[in-house]
């Protein structure tokens, strides 16, 4: 019983994390736009996560 509950909880957690929205952040060293990473025109000039 406990093993089935733990397995169900693990599956629920895995499905919940895979359903999160993913965001694309555009980075271009010579970009001149808004520097918000929302498009190539407004790409960030530096990636803090890379």
Backbone torsions as a table, in degrees:
resi	resn	phi	psi	omega
1	UNK	NA	-48.4	-179.1
2	UNK	-66.4	-36.6	179.4
3	UNK	-65.2	-41.0	177.9
4	UNK	-64.2	-39.0	177.7
5	UNK	-66.0	-42.4	178.7
6	UNK	-65.2	-40.1	178.4
7	UNK	-64.9	-43.9	178.2
8	UNK	-62.0	-40.3	178.6
9	UNK	-65.7	-41.0	179.5
10	UNK	-64.5	-42.9	178.7
11	UNK	-63.2	-43.0	179.2
12	UNK	-62.3	-40.8	178.8
13	UNK	-66.1	-42.3	179.3
14	UNK	-65.1	-41.5	179.0
15	UNK	-68.7	-36.4	179.8
16	UNK	-67.6	-37.8	-179.4
17	UNK	-76.3	-29.1	179.5
18	UNK	-77.4	-16.2	-178.8
19	UNK	-87.6	-3.0	180.0
20	UNK	-68.0	145.2	179.4
21	UNK	-68.8	140.8	176.7
22	UNK	-106.8	142.5	-176.7
23	UNK	-119.1	132.0	175.5
24	UNK	-91.6	128.6	177.5
25	UNK	-116.2	117.3	-179.1
26	UNK	-83.1	134.7	-179.4
27	UNK	-129.8	128.3	179.6
28	UNK	-146.5	121.5	-171.2
29	UNK	-61.2	-25.7	-178.7
30	UNK	-113.0	28.3	179.2
31	UNK	-68.9	149.2	-177.7
32	UNK	-126.0	6.8	-176.4
33	UNK	-83.3	-142.4	-174.6
34	UNK	-75.7	-8.9	178.7
35	UNK	59.6	35.4	178.4
36	UNK	-108.5	-5.5	176.0
37	UNK	77.7	9.1	-176.3
38	UNK	-77.9	-19.8	179.4
39	UNK	-159.2	173.6	177.6
40	UNK	-64.9	-34.5	179.8
41	UNK	-67.7	-32.0	-179.3
42	UNK	-112.3	31.6	-175.9
43	UNK	-63.2	153.0	173.1
44	UNK	-73.5	151.2	178.7
45	UNK	-92.6	-9.9	179.9
46	UNK	-147.8	139.4	179.3
47	UNK	-102.1	113.9	-179.6
48	UNK	-76.8	-15.6	-175.4
49	UNK	-101.1	-7.4	-174.9
50	UNK	-87.5	NA	NA
